[in-house]
Amino acid sequence: MSQKRFRTGHLNDIVKQEHRTWLIFPIIMGVLLFRYGWEIFAVSKTQMMLSNALGFLVIIFLIALVFGCIPFYIRRAKLLGAKKELLSNCTFVTMQDLDYYRDKLTGLTPGEISLLEDLQIEEEKDLSAYILWYEHLGLIRETEDGYIQGNPKPGENEKLRESDYFLIDKLLEGTSKKHLQEWKEQMMAEAVADGFLKKRSGILPSAIDRHAKKIAFLWVILLIACIFLIASGTMEPAMQEAYGNIAFPLSDQVFWFGRKLNWMLACMNTISGKANEVELILRTPQLLSTMALCFMVFALFFLLLLVPFLYLKMRSSQMLERADYVRTARGNEYAEYIWGMKNFIHDYSYLNEAEKDALALWDDYLIYAVLLEENTQIQKEIMARMKQ
């Protein structure tokens, strides 16, 4: 048995936000370029304009790396926690390795279809699908002021659950938005009763403790190593002063970074305040490479300092997306049918472009398209009307 994964709109949005976090660095670079770039180019000689421009871009990149790493780490930790949990929610075990499924999903309510996709009820999407379904069954009818009781065909009420009666009453009253949480809890209980979901089992405390201890040990070792690298520049002169001219073994390797850091600081102190200090930096490739190395070590140091906070940030974000239930074997079986239906709608139909007026033509399939986020236009129309 293999695994497959739904790509939901929420998961795609998290992935897009994760990609956009890289914009933090070019934004900082743009601000620095706008603030100081014209001054650099104003004092540059015409023949040195290109080299100065390239060198200045390298310098502001290194500065952006240091100043941007903290918001970058924090944002990424939050998104990583949410993404990790969503990927788990959207993953199911395949039973038949289906790619497409065209038959109606009989025996499943719209809420159960949504839950088997990502273990969550998404209010706007799922509420829109239920309104379409009730209109299709003739249970409610849209008016200028909201919804009124419809004239259902004989036997249509037999398809309803307790949660359906509850939601229909609230739609007719115009108070559905205030009671969504109660409605969601009812649908979750019905999915459990039908054997599609079961309560998530907790992780043993001993397993958590072992995992946390390994991470904490690795973090302490890396933090000590990074602190030693940064402090080695002051440690070597102090040891030489205390122990005279004693030659310590491997001193060249141990204090290599400290010497680099001290040399860079000495160079920067020498050229600081001079009219052509940028030009002097650009004419010293070794200084630029040493600056890059030092700035990357400082960025790593900031990361290690923030690790406990970032871990808590990631865990809190993960818990916000955490589902209290998981799929049963029966739930995985039907999740695969839903997966095949989603692929069929996406690849072989025009339901993603169908309008609400086509409901009678497409029957249940248009409801599936809304539930599986293959048609978002209808959802927007219904939500816009409810807001009015």
C-alpha positions in Angstrom: 0.0 0.0 0.0 1.3 3.4 -0.9 0.2 6.9 0.0 -1.3 9.8 -1.9 -1.9 13.4 -0.9 -4.7 15.9 -1.6 -3.5 19.4 -2.7 -6.0 21.7 -0.9 -6.3 25.4 -1.4 -5.2 26.0 2.2 -2.1 23.8 1.7 -1.3 25.6 -1.6 -1.6 29.0 0.1 0.8 27.9 2.9 3.3 26.8 0.2 3.0 30.1 -1.6 3.6 32.0 1.6 6.6 29.9 2.3 8.1 30.8 -1.1 7.4 34.5 -0.5 9.5 34.5 2.7 12.5 34.7 0.5 11.4 38.2 -0.6 12.5 39.5 2.9 16.1 39.7 1.7 15.5 41.5 -1.6 13.1 43.9 0.1 15.9 44.9 2.6 18.4 45.1 -0.2 16.0 47.4 -2.1 15.6 49.7 0.9 19.4 49.9 1.4 19.9 50.5 -2.3 17.3 53.3 -2.4 18.8 54.9 0.8 22.5 54.7 0.0 22.9 53.6 -3.6 22.8 57.1 -5.1 25.5 58.3 -2.8 27.8 55.5 -3.7 27.3 56.0 -7.5 27.6 59.8 -7.1 31.2 59.6 -5.8 32.2 56.7 -8.1 34.5 57.3 -11.0 33.0 56.7 -14.4 35.4 53.9 -15.2 34.8 52.3 -11.8 31.0 52.5 -12.0 30.3 48.8 -12.9 32.7 47.4 -10.3 31.4 49.7 -7.6 27.8 48.7 -8.4 28.6 45.0 -8.3 30.6 45.4 -5.1 27.9 47.5 -3.4 25.3 44.9 -4.3 27.5 42.2 -2.6 27.8 44.4 0.5 24.1 45.2 0.9 23.3 41.5 0.3 25.5 40.6 3.2 23.9 43.2 5.4 20.4 42.0 4.3 21.4 38.5 5.2 22.2 39.5 8.8 19.2 41.8 9.3 16.7 39.7 7.4 17.6 36.3 8.9 15.6 36.9 12.1 12.2 37.7 10.5 12.9 35.0 7.9 13.5 32.4 10.5 10.4 33.3 12.5 8.1 33.4 9.5 9.5 30.1 8.1 9.1 28.4 11.5 5.4 29.3 11.6 4.7 28.2 8.1 6.8 25.0 8.4 4.7 23.9 11.4 1.4 24.6 9.6 2.7 22.9 6.4 3.9 19.8 8.2 0.5 19.3 9.9 -1.5 20.0 6.7 0.6 17.5 4.7 -0.2 14.9 7.4 -3.9 15.8 7.3 -4.0 15.5 3.5 -2.2 12.2 3.2 -4.1 9.0 3.0 -3.3 5.3 2.4 -4.3 3.9 -1.0 -6.3 0.7 -1.3 -6.8 0.3 -5.1 -4.3 2.8 -6.5 -7.1 4.6 -8.4 -6.4 7.7 -10.6 -9.9 8.5 -11.6 -13.4 7.8 -10.3 -16.6 8.9 -12.0 -19.4 7.3 -10.1 -21.4 9.4 -7.6 -20.0 9.3 -4.1 -23.1 7.6 -2.6 -23.2 7.1 1.1 -21.1 10.2 1.7 -22.5 13.5 2.9 -20.8 16.7 1.6 -19.3 17.2 5.1 -17.8 13.7 5.1 -16.3 14.3 1.6 -14.6 17.5 3.0 -13.4 15.7 6.1 -11.9 12.8 4.3 -10.0 15.2 2.1 -8.1 17.1 4.8 -9.7 16.2 8.1 -11.1 19.7 8.4 -14.3 21.6 7.8 -13.5 24.8 5.9 -16.4 27.1 6.7 -16.8 29.1 3.5 -16.2 26.3 1.0 -18.2 23.7 2.8 -21.1 26.0 3.7 -21.3 27.0 0.0 -21.4 23.3 -1.0 -24.2 22.6 1.5 -26.3 25.5 0.3 -26.0 24.2 -3.2 -27.0 20.8 -2.1 -30.0 22.0 -0.1 -31.1 24.1 -3.2 -30.7 21.1 -5.4 -32.9 19.0 -3.0 -35.5 21.8 -3.0 -35.2 22.3 0.8 -34.4 26.0 0.6 -34.8 28.7 -1.9 -32.8 31.9 -2.4 -34.6 35.3 -2.2 -33.5 38.9 -2.1 -33.5 38.8 1.7 -31.9 35.4 2.3 -33.3 31.9 2.3 -36.8 30.6 2.7 -38.4 27.1 3.0 -38.5 25.3 -0.3 -40.8 22.6 -1.7 -38.7 19.4 -1.6 -39.6 16.4 -3.6 -41.0 13.4 -1.8 -38.3 11.4 0.0 -35.6 14.1 -0.1 -35.8 14.7 3.6 -34.7 11.1 4.2 -31.2 12.1 3.0 -30.7 14.6 5.8 -28.8 14.2 9.1 -29.2 16.0 12.4 -26.5 18.5 11.3 -28.5 19.2 8.1 -31.7 20.1 10.1 -29.6 22.3 12.3 -28.0 24.2 9.5 -31.2 24.6 7.5 -32.9 26.1 10.5 -30.0 28.6 11.0 -30.0 29.5 7.3 -33.7 30.2 7.4 -33.1 32.3 10.6 -30.2 34.1 9.0 -27.9 33.2 11.9 -25.8 30.4 10.3 -22.5 32.3 10.8 -23.0 32.4 14.5 -23.5 28.7 14.9 -20.8 27.3 12.5 -18.7 25.7 15.3 -21.7 23.8 16.7 -22.5 22.6 13.1 -19.0 21.5 12.6 -19.0 19.4 15.8 -22.2 17.7 14.7 -20.7 16.8 11.3 -17.5 15.5 12.9 -19.6 13.2 15.3 -21.6 11.9 12.3 -18.4 11.0 10.4 -17.1 9.1 13.4 -20.4 7.3 13.8 -20.3 6.3 10.1 -16.9 4.7 10.6 -14.9 7.1 8.4 -12.9 8.8 11.2 -11.6 7.8 14.6 -10.1 9.8 17.5 -6.4 10.5 17.1 -4.2 8.5 19.5 -1.8 10.5 21.6 2.0 10.2 21.3 3.7 8.5 24.3 5.5 11.0 26.6 8.6 8.9 26.6 8.9 9.2 22.8 8.5 12.9 23.0 11.2 13.1 25.8 13.7 11.1 23.7 13.1 13.2 20.7 13.4 16.5 22.6 16.6 15.3 24.3 18.3 14.5 21.0 17.3 17.9 19.6 18.4 19.8 22.7 21.8 18.0 22.8 22.5 18.8 19.1 21.4 22.4 19.6 23.8 22.8 22.6 26.7 21.4 20.7 26.2 23.6 17.7 25.6 26.7 19.8 28.8 26.1 21.8 30.7 25.6 18.5 29.3 28.8 17.0 30.1 30.8 20.2 33.7 29.4 20.2 34.1 30.4 16.5 33.0 34.0 17.2 34.9 34.3 20.5 38.1 32.6 19.2 39.3 36.0 17.9 39.7 37.3 21.5 40.6 33.9 23.0 43.9 33.5 21.2 45.4 36.9 22.3 44.3 36.2 25.8 45.9 32.8 25.9 49.1 34.2 24.4 49.2 36.8 27.1 48.6 34.3 29.8 50.9 31.5 28.7 53.6 33.5 26.8 55.0 31.9 23.6 53.8 28.4 24.2 52.9 26.8 20.9 49.5 25.2 21.3 48.8 22.2 19.0 46.4 22.8 16.0 46.2 26.5 16.9 46.1 27.5 13.3 43.1 25.4 12.7 41.4 26.2 16.0 41.7 29.9 15.8 41.4 30.2 12.0 38.0 31.9 12.0 39.0 34.2 14.9 42.0 35.5 13.0 39.8 36.1 9.9 37.3 38.0 12.1 40.0 40.1 13.7 41.6 40.9 10.3 38.3 42.0 8.9 37.5 44.2 11.8 41.0 45.7 11.6 40.6 46.4 7.9 37.2 48.0 8.4 38.6 50.2 11.2 41.4 51.3 9.0 39.2 52.4 6.1 36.3 53.6 8.1 35.6 57.3 7.6 37.6 57.6 4.4 35.9 59.2 1.4 36.6 56.2 -0.8 36.0 53.4 1.8 33.6 51.6 -0.5 36.2 51.6 -3.3 38.8 50.3 -0.9 36.6 47.4 0.1 35.8 46.6 -3.5 39.5 46.6 -4.4 40.2 43.9 -1.7 38.5 40.7 -2.8 39.8 38.9 0.2 38.1 41.3 2.5 34.8 40.8 0.6 35.1 37.0 0.9 35.9 37.3 4.6 32.9 39.6 5.2 30.7 37.0 3.5 32.1 34.2 5.7 31.7 36.2 8.9 28.2 37.4 8.1 27.0 33.8 7.4 28.5 32.6 10.7 26.6 35.4 12.5 23.4 34.5 10.7 23.9 30.9 11.9 24.5 32.2 15.4 21.2 34.1 15.4 19.5 31.0 14.2 20.9 28.9 17.0 20.0 31.5 19.5 16.4 31.6 18.3 16.0 27.8 18.0 14.0 27.4 21.3 11.7 30.2 20.3 11.4 29.0 16.7 10.6 25.5 17.9 7.8 26.8 20.1 6.5 28.9 17.2 6.5 25.9 14.9 4.7 23.7 17.4 2.1 26.4 18.1 1.4 26.8 14.4 1.3 23.0 14.0 -1.2 22.7 16.8 -3.5 25.3 15.2 -3.8 23.0 12.1 -3.9 19.7 14.1 -6.9 17.6 13.5 -8.4 15.6 16.5 -9.3 12.7 14.2 -7.6 10.4 11.6 -9.1 8.3 8.9 -10.1 4.7 9.5 -9.5 1.9 6.9 -12.9 2.7 5.6 -12.1 6.3 5.5 -8.9 5.7 3.5 -11.0 3.6 1.0 -13.5 6.4 0.4 -10.7 9.1 0.4 -9.3 7.3 -2.6 -12.6 7.5 -4.4 -12.7 11.3 -3.6 -9.1 11.6 -4.9 -10.2 10.0 -8.1 -13.3 12.2 -8.4 -11.2 15.3 -7.9 -8.8 14.2 -10.7 -11.7 13.4 -13.0 -13.3 16.8 -12.4 -10.0 18.6 -12.9 -8.9 16.7 -16.0 -12.0 15.7 -17.9 -14.8 18.1 -17.2 -15.7 21.8 -17.3 -17.0 21.9 -13.8 -14.3 24.3 -12.7 -15.9 26.8 -15.1 -19.6 25.9 -14.5 -21.9 28.5 -13.1 -24.5 28.2 -10.4 -27.3 28.2 -13.0 -25.9 24.9 -14.3 -26.7 23.1 -11.0 -29.7 21.2 -12.4 -27.6 20.0 -15.3 -24.6 18.8 -13.4 -26.5 17.5 -10.4 -24.2 16.3 -7.6 -21.0 16.7 -9.6 -21.1 20.5 -9.3 -21.4 20.1 -5.5 -18.3 17.9 -5.6 -16.5 20.5 -7.6 -17.1 23.1 -4.9 -16.2 20.8 -2.1 -13.0 19.7 -3.8 -12.0 23.3 -4.7 -12.2 22.7 -8.4 -14.8 25.5 -8.7 -14.1 28.6 -6.5 -16.3 31.1 -8.3 -19.6 29.7 -7.0 -18.2 29.8 -3.4 -17.3 33.4 -3.8 -20.7 34.3 -5.2 -22.5 32.6 -2.3 -20.3 34.1 0.4 -20.6 37.5 -1.1 -24.4 37.2 -0.9 -24.3 36.0 2.7 -22.1 39.0 3.6 -24.7 41.3 2.1 
